[in-house]
Amino acid sequence: MLTRFTEQTTFPDAGVCIVGAGPVGIALALSCEAAGLSVLLLEAGDESDRTPARGPPTARIVDERRHAPVEVSVRTGFGGTSRWWGGRCVPYDDIDFLDRVQAPNAAWPIQHAELSRWYPAAAEFFGCGPAKFRAPLARWSRLNGATFEALERWAPHIDMGEAHRKELAASTLITVVLGASVSSLELGPDSSAVVRLMVVGDTATRSLAPVCCVLTCGGLESARLLLAAQQAHPDAFGGADGPLGRHYMGHISGKIADLVLDDPSDVDAHDFFLDGPAYARRRFAIDAAHQVSEGLLNASLWIDNPPFQDPDHRSGLLSLVWAALTLPVIGRLLVSEGVRRSHVGGRSFAWTAHLANVLRSPIATVWNLGRLLMGRYFKRPRLPGFLIRNASGRYALHYHGEHLPNPDSRVWLSDDCDTLGRPRLNIDLQYSDADARSVLRNHELLDRSLREAGLGRLEYRMPAKERLASVLAQASDGFHQIGLVRMGSSPDTSVVGPDCRVHGISNLYVVSTGVFPSSGQANPTFPAVALALRVAHALAARIAPDQKAAAT
């Protein structure tokens, strides 16, 4: 059932109260329902609003070059940030869970197998096809030390609110309440349980006493709620100098080189392809053995179009797409705001050069634009992206690398509050030379492997002495929100245990990318949903007997 919070709203006595109806919260609710649990799913936004009306309070970002504005990186509303993501589904790797010398304090307290067993169910939730994430090609198997077989899969329908609305609306065990912002959670005198949630709407305020509370409202908002609760209970969550709000991670990504294929026709292996009901694409990676021997952090790399904003690409289609993205009203209809800004570039626009690109081959440009629009917006499944091919076999190489946990990369509460009385956040997302150096070494090993196999080579866009600075200059995130409520075995070094229950609190769980102890190379939404399914299974074993006892 879906309803909006008003003065007349009656909240059911549910076995599980979930805060946040993004993909993680929706997946958790549906999985709990399948296990026979009653669920109250609270969402600050509504179904139509695509602005951060009740998102996390406005934050002060210490270094705006490193972190996207909160109004871009966080979205409330039914479906959460899945309204804006690209739909990329990528699993974590075995190596991400290990205790590695090159990645201190990044080991998980569980094995990858404990999470990956839920990948098939997560793939079904996203509709991205089978949980098959390896597809080797004979020609590219010649690479030594690198691989080109890891797949990213793409959800054909990106908004998980829309994708699962009918199931939630028809459910007799799930009650979704929209426009219900949890302004605070209150712990009991001994800090061993959550005794009250304050829920604020447009016209009503309500106090709830949850049996079991699960925060699925993203890394930043989950951390904010816990930090606010810590003000009344200073020893909770490891204390003021403990792990809560620290080890903030995202990913380090950008472009410093082009990949030149020895055989330009090899680009076919790099493009999107249909695999079952959805699209997939291959990515480069340095294999685990060489990551260990070279002391590397995990990373994925893939070929891409040249920067849209640079008219030197001489592509009429890229210039036309760039021009559309420079117009915020149109651009936000085409892609998420974060993606739009990354493609638009700085404030100095070379309109004349872009216009010349379009006029150089106007018929081909219009024809290619039509094909792009048809594939992306009118065909099902939708084409998740596009690659402009060229006879030279030269393409930009995009990297997406692991970001090391660092206790000084953190968030903390401000002294002022927003209109709902919630303390605002200060955000200080930091990158290190170690993050960037690993990116450079990943490139070097991939280049060597490509040349030895006779498949291609990398050509850098800047001299060697400028590469480290270039990687650091491009380092920015704020979308993936990893590590702020980290998982671990000890309450001294982590906030939640291996089961995602907050240490020392019997009825409070956090399920989000914020609990991940390492960032790996993967976009974290897919594994976060897998984690939600794992937690739902554990909740069913723990809560269902209590519900049955109460019923009798």
C-alpha positions in Angstrom: 0.0 0.0 0.0 1.2 3.5 -0.8 0.0 6.5 1.1 1.1 10.1 1.9 1.7 11.3 5.4 -1.0 13.5 6.8 -2.6 14.2 10.2 -5.0 11.3 9.5 -2.3 8.7 8.6 -2.3 5.6 10.8 1.0 3.8 11.0 0.8 0.1 11.3 2.6 -2.0 13.9 5.1 -3.4 11.6 7.9 -5.9 12.3 10.4 -3.9 10.3 10.5 -0.1 9.9 12.7 0.9 6.9 13.8 4.5 6.5 14.4 5.4 2.8 12.7 4.1 -0.3 15.6 4.0 -2.7 16.6 0.8 -4.4 18.1 -0.6 -1.2 15.0 0.1 0.9 12.6 -1.2 -1.8 14.6 -4.4 -2.2 14.8 -4.9 1.5 11.0 -4.3 1.9 10.1 -6.8 -0.9 12.4 -9.4 0.5 11.0 -9.0 4.0 7.5 -9.3 2.6 8.5 -12.5 0.8 9.6 -13.9 4.2 6.2 -13.0 5.8 7.4 -9.9 7.6 5.2 -6.8 7.9 7.0 -3.6 6.8 6.6 0.1 7.2 8.6 1.9 4.5 9.1 5.6 5.2 10.2 8.0 2.4 10.9 11.7 2.8 9.9 12.6 -0.7 7.0 11.7 -3.0 6.5 10.1 -6.4 6.6 13.1 -8.6 9.1 15.5 -7.0 12.6 15.2 -8.5 14.2 17.8 -6.3 15.9 17.3 -2.9 12.9 18.8 -1.1 13.4 16.6 2.0 16.9 15.3 1.3 19.8 15.6 3.8 20.1 19.1 5.1 22.2 21.5 3.1 25.8 20.7 3.8 29.0 22.7 3.9 31.6 21.0 1.6 35.1 21.7 2.7 36.6 21.2 -0.8 34.0 21.6 -3.6 36.4 20.3 -6.1 36.3 16.9 -4.4 32.6 16.5 -3.7 29.5 17.0 -5.8 26.9 19.4 -4.3 24.4 17.6 -2.0 21.5 18.7 -4.2 23.1 16.8 -7.1 24.4 13.7 -5.3 21.4 13.0 -3.1 17.7 12.6 -4.1 14.7 11.9 -2.1 11.4 10.7 -3.5 10.1 7.2 -4.2 12.9 5.4 -5.9 15.6 7.6 -4.3 18.8 8.2 -6.3 17.8 5.4 -8.8 15.8 8.2 -10.5 19.2 9.7 -11.5 21.7 6.9 -11.8 22.7 5.3 -15.1 21.6 1.8 -14.2 25.1 0.2 -14.1 25.2 -3.1 -12.2 28.7 -4.2 -11.2 29.7 -6.8 -8.5 32.5 -6.5 -6.1 35.6 -8.7 -6.5 37.0 -11.4 -4.2 40.1 -9.2 -3.7 38.1 -6.4 -2.3 37.2 -8.4 0.8 40.8 -9.4 1.7 43.3 -8.0 4.2 45.7 -6.3 1.7 49.0 -4.6 2.5 48.3 -1.9 -0.1 44.8 -1.3 1.3 45.0 -1.0 5.1 41.8 -1.0 7.1 39.8 -2.1 4.0 39.1 -5.8 4.8 35.5 -7.0 5.2 34.4 -9.1 8.2 32.6 -11.4 5.8 33.7 -13.4 2.8 32.7 -12.3 -0.7 30.7 -15.6 -1.1 28.4 -14.4 1.7 27.4 -11.4 -0.4 27.7 -12.9 -3.9 25.2 -15.6 -3.2 22.6 -12.8 -3.4 23.8 -11.5 -6.7 21.3 -13.6 -8.7 18.4 -12.1 -6.7 19.8 -8.6 -7.0 20.1 -9.1 -10.8 16.4 -10.1 -10.9 15.5 -7.1 -8.8 17.2 -4.7 -11.3 16.1 -6.8 -14.3 19.6 -6.7 -15.7 19.7 -10.3 -16.9 21.5 -13.2 -15.4 24.1 -12.7 -12.6 26.8 -13.5 -15.2 29.7 -11.0 -14.9 32.5 -12.7 -16.9 32.5 -13.1 -20.7 36.0 -13.9 -22.1 36.9 -13.5 -25.7 39.6 -15.7 -27.3 41.5 -12.8 -29.0 41.6 -10.7 -25.8 42.6 -13.7 -23.6 46.1 -13.1 -24.9 46.5 -10.3 -22.3 49.1 -11.1 -19.6 48.5 -9.6 -16.2 45.3 -7.8 -17.4 41.9 -9.1 -18.2 39.2 -8.0 -20.6 36.3 -10.2 -19.5 34.6 -8.5 -16.6 31.1 -7.4 -17.4 29.1 -4.4 -16.3 25.3 -5.0 -16.8 22.7 -2.3 -17.2 19.3 -2.1 -15.7 16.8 -1.6 -18.5 14.6 0.5 -16.2 16.6 2.8 -14.0 13.9 4.1 -11.6 13.3 1.3 -9.0 10.3 3.1 -7.6 8.5 2.9 -11.0 9.8 -0.6 -11.7 8.4 -2.0 -8.4 5.5 0.3 -7.7 2.8 -2.2 -8.6 4.2 -4.8 -6.2 4.5 -2.3 -3.4 1.0 -0.8 -4.0 -0.6 -4.3 -4.1 1.2 -5.6 -1.0 -0.8 -6.3 2.2 2.3 -6.6 4.3 4.2 -3.4 3.1 2.9 0.1 3.9 4.8 2.9 2.0 4.3 6.3 3.6 5.6 9.2 1.4 6.4 12.7 2.6 7.5 11.2 5.9 10.9 12.5 6.9 12.6 11.0 9.9 14.1 14.0 11.6 15.7 12.1 14.5 16.0 8.7 16.2 16.1 8.4 20.0 18.0 5.7 22.0 16.9 4.4 25.4 18.7 5.5 28.6 21.3 2.7 28.2 21.7 3.2 24.5 20.9 -0.4 23.8 17.8 0.1 21.6 16.0 2.7 19.4 12.9 3.7 21.4 11.5 6.4 19.1 11.6 7.9 15.6 10.4 11.4 15.0 8.6 11.6 11.6 7.9 15.0 10.1 5.6 15.7 7.2 4.2 18.8 5.6 1.3 19.1 8.0 1.9 16.5 10.7 4.5 15.2 13.1 4.4 11.7 14.6 6.4 9.7 17.1 7.0 6.0 16.3 8.3 3.2 18.5 9.8 0.7 16.0 10.3 -3.0 16.8 13.2 -3.1 14.3 14.6 0.0 12.5 16.7 -0.2 9.3 18.3 2.9 7.8 18.5 2.6 4.1 18.7 6.3 3.4 22.2 6.5 1.9 25.6 6.9 3.4 25.3 10.7 4.2 21.9 10.7 5.7 22.4 7.5 7.6 25.6 9.0 9.1 23.8 12.2 9.9 21.0 10.5 11.8 23.5 8.5 13.9 25.7 11.5 14.5 22.6 13.4 15.7 21.7 10.6 18.1 25.2 10.5 19.4 24.9 14.0 20.7 22.5 12.7 23.4 24.6 9.5 23.9 28.2 10.5 23.5 29.5 6.9 24.0 27.3 5.4 21.3 28.7 4.3 17.9 32.3 4.2 19.2 32.2 7.6 20.8 33.1 11.1 19.5 36.5 9.9 18.1 35.2 6.6 16.9 34.6 5.4 13.3 31.2 7.0 12.7 31.3 9.5 10.0 34.9 8.7 9.1 36.7 6.7 6.3 34.5 8.5 3.7 35.2 7.0 0.3 33.9 7.2 -3.3 36.0 6.3 -6.3 38.8 8.0 -8.2 37.9 8.4 -11.9 38.7 10.3 -15.0 40.8 10.2 -18.2 44.6 10.7 -18.7 45.2 8.5 -21.8 43.7 7.3 -25.1 43.7 3.6 -26.1 44.8 3.1 -29.7 43.7 -0.3 -31.1 46.1 -2.0 -33.5 43.0 -3.3 -35.3 40.3 -0.6 -35.4 37.6 -3.3 -35.9 38.4 -4.6 -32.4 36.2 -1.8 -31.1 33.2 -4.2 -31.6 34.4 -6.0 -28.4 34.2 -2.8 -26.4 30.7 -1.6 -27.3 27.4 -2.3 -25.6 25.8 -5.6 -26.5 22.5 -7.3 -25.6 22.8 -10.2 -23.2 19.4 -11.5 -22.5 16.9 -8.8 -21.5 19.6 -6.1 -21.0 22.8 -4.5 -22.2 26.3 -5.4 -21.0 29.8 -4.2 -21.7 33.3 -5.5 -21.0 35.9 -3.7 -18.9 39.7 -3.9 -18.4 41.2 -4.8 -15.1 44.6 -5.8 -13.7 44.2 -9.4 -12.5 44.3 -10.2 -8.8 47.7 -11.8 -8.8 49.4 -8.7 -10.3 47.4 -6.4 -8.0 49.0 -8.3 -5.1 52.5 -8.5 -6.5 52.4 -4.8 -7.6 50.7 -3.5 -4.5 47.9 -2.1 -6.6 44.4 -0.9 -5.6 41.5 -2.3 -7.7 40.4 -0.5 -10.8 38.4 -0.9 -14.0 39.1 0.8 -17.3 37.0 1.0 -20.5 37.1 2.9 -23.7 34.9 5.9 -24.1 34.1 8.9 -26.3 36.5 11.9 -26.1 35.4 14.7 -23.8 32.2 16.2 -25.2 33.2 19.8 -24.3 36.4 19.6 -26.4 35.5 20.5 -30.0 38.8 18.9 -31.2 36.9 15.6 -31.4 35.5 17.0 -34.7 32.3 14.9 -34.2 29.1 16.7 -35.1 27.1 14.3 -32.9 29.2 14.9 -29.8 29.0 18.6 -30.3 25.2 18.5 -30.7 24.8 16.4 -27.6 27.1 18.7 -25.7 25.1 21.7 -26.8 21.9 20.0 -25.5 23.5 19.2 -22.2 24.6 22.9 -21.7 20.9 23.8 -21.4 20.0 22.7 -17.9 16.3 22.2 -18.6 17.0 19.9 -21.6 20.1 18.3 -20.2 18.4 17.2 -17.0 15.8 15.4 -19.1 18.5 13.4 -20.9 20.9 12.5 -18.1 21.4 12.9 -14.4 22.6 16.3 -13.2 25.9 14.9 -12.1 26.6 13.4 -15.5 25.4 16.5 -17.3 27.8 18.7 -15.4 30.7 16.3 -16.1 30.1 16.4 -19.9 29.4 20.2 -20.1 32.8 21.1 -18.6 33.8 24.6 -17.5 32.2 27.9 -18.1 34.2 28.8 -21.3 32.2 27.3 -24.1 33.7 27.1 -27.7 30.3 27.5 -29.4 31.8 28.4 -32.8 34.0 25.3 -33.0 31.2 23.0 -32.0 28.9 24.6 -34.6 31.6 24.0 -37.2 31.6 20.3 -36.2 27.9 20.1 -36.8 28.0 22.0 -40.1 31.0 19.9 -41.4 28.7 16.9 -41.9 25.1 18.0 -41.0 23.3 15.0 -42.7 25.5 12.4 -41.0 25.1 14.3 -37.7 21.3 14.3 -37.9 21.2 10.7 -39.0 23.4 9.6 -36.1 21.4 11.7 -33.7 18.2 10.0 -34.8 19.8 6.6 -34.3 21.0 7.6 -30.8 17.6 8.9 -29.7 15.8 5.9 -31.0 18.1 3.5 -29.3 18.2 5.3 -26.0 14.7 6.6 -25.6 12.3 4.7 -27.8 13.6 1.1 -27.9 13.3 -1.5 -25.1 15.7 -2.3 -23.5 17.1 1.2 -23.7 20.7 1.7 -25.0 22.6 2.8 -21.9 25.1 4.9 -23.8 26.8 5.3 -27.2 30.3 5.0 -28.7 31.3 7.1 -31.7 33.5 4.9 -33.8 36.4 6.1 -35.9 38.8 4.7 -38.5 41.9 5.4 -36.4 40.9 3.1 -33.6 41.7 5.8 -31.0 39.4 6.2 -28.0 39.5 7.8 -24.6 40.3 5.4 -21.8 38.2 6.0 -18.7 39.4 4.7 -15.3 37.3 4.0 -12.2 39.6 3.2 -9.3 39.5 2.2 -5.6 39.6 5.0 -3.0 41.5 4.1 0.2 39.7 4.5 3.6 41.2 7.4 5.5 39.8 8.5 8.9 40.4 12.1 8.1 38.1 11.8 5.1 34.9 12.4 7.0 31.6 14.2 7.8 30.5 15.8 11.1 27.6 17.9 12.3 27.5 21.6 12.0 26.3 23.9 14.8 23.3 25.1 12.7 20.2 23.4 11.7 17.8 23.3 8.7 14.1 24.2 8.7 13.2 20.8 10.2 15.5 21.3 13.1 18.0 18.8 11.8 21.8 19.6 12.2 23.5 20.2 8.9 26.6 18.3 7.7 30.1 19.3 7.2 31.7 17.2 4.4 35.5 16.7 3.9 36.1 14.1 1.2 39.8 13.6 0.8 42.0 11.8 -1.8 45.7 10.8 -1.4 48.7 10.4 -3.6 48.4 6.6 -3.0 45.0 6.6 -4.7 46.4 8.4 -7.7 49.7 6.5 -7.9 47.7 3.3 -8.1 45.8 4.7 -11.1 49.0 5.4 -12.9 50.4 2.0 -12.3 47.2 0.4 -13.5 47.7 2.3 -16.7 51.3 1.2 -17.1 50.5 -2.4 -16.6 47.6 -2.3 -19.0 49.7 -0.6 -21.6 52.4 -3.2 -21.3 49.9 -6.0 -21.6 48.3 -4.5 -24.7 51.6 -4.0 -26.5 52.9 -7.5 -25.7 49.6 -9.1 -27.0 49.7 -7.0 -30.1 46.3 -5.5 -29.4 47.0 -1.8 -28.9 48.7 0.8 -26.8 48.0 3.7 -24.5 49.0 7.3 -25.5 48.9 9.7 -22.6 47.5 13.2 -22.8 50.2 14.8 -20.8 53.9 14.3 -19.9 54.8 11.7 -17.3 55.6 14.4 -14.7 52.1 15.9 -15.0 50.1 12.7 -14.7 49.9 12.4 -10.9 48.6 15.9 -10.7 46.1 15.3 -13.4 44.6 12.3 -11.7 44.3 14.2 -8.4 42.8 17.2 -10.2 40.0 15.0 -11.6 39.4 13.2 -8.3 35.8 13.8 -7.2 32.8 11.9 -6.0 30.0 12.3 -3.5 27.6 10.0 -5.3 28.8 6.6 -3.9 29.0 7.6 -0.2 31.0 4.6 1.0 32.5 3.9 4.5 30.8 6.4 6.8 29.0 3.7 8.8 31.6 1.0 8.2 31.1 -2.7 8.8 33.5 -4.7 11.0 33.8 -7.1 13.9 34.9 -4.6 16.6 32.8 -1.6 17.9 36.1 0.3 18.3 36.8 0.3 14.6 33.4 -0.1 13.0 29.7 1.0 13.4 27.9 -2.1 12.3 28.7 -5.8 12.6 28.8 -8.4 9.9 25.0 -8.6 10.0 24.7 -4.8 9.5 23.2 -4.4 13.0 24.7 -1.4 14.9 27.1 -2.6 17.6 25.4 -2.6 21.0 21.9 -1.6 19.7 19.5 -4.5 19.5 17.0 -3.2 17.0 18.9 -0.8 14.7 20.4 -1.8 11.3 22.1 0.2 8.6 22.0 -1.1 5.0 23.7 1.2 2.5 26.9 1.7 0.6 28.0 3.6 3.8 28.7 0.2 5.6 31.2 -1.0 2.9 34.7 -1.1 4.4 36.3 -0.9 1.0 35.3 0.9 -2.2 36.8 -1.6 -4.7 36.4 -0.8 -8.4 32.6 -1.4 -8.6 29.8 1.1 -8.6 28.2 0.2 -5.3 24.4 0.2 -5.9 24.2 -3.4 -7.1 26.2 -4.9 -4.2 24.2 -2.7 -1.8 21.0 -4.3 -2.9 22.6 -7.8 -2.6 23.5 -6.8 1.0 19.9 -5.7 1.6 18.7 -9.2 0.5 21.2 -10.8 2.8 20.0 -8.7 5.7 16.3 -9.4 4.9 17.1 -13.2 5.1 18.7 -12.7 8.6 15.8 -10.5 9.8 13.3 -13.1 8.8 15.1 -15.7 10.9 15.2 -13.3 13.8 11.9 -11.5 13.8 9.4 -14.0 12.3 9.4 -16.2 15.4 8.5 -13.1 17.5 5.7 -12.2 15.2 4.3 -15.7 15.3 4.4 -15.7 19.1 2.6 -12.4 19.3 0.0 -13.6 16.9 -0.8 -16.6 19.2 
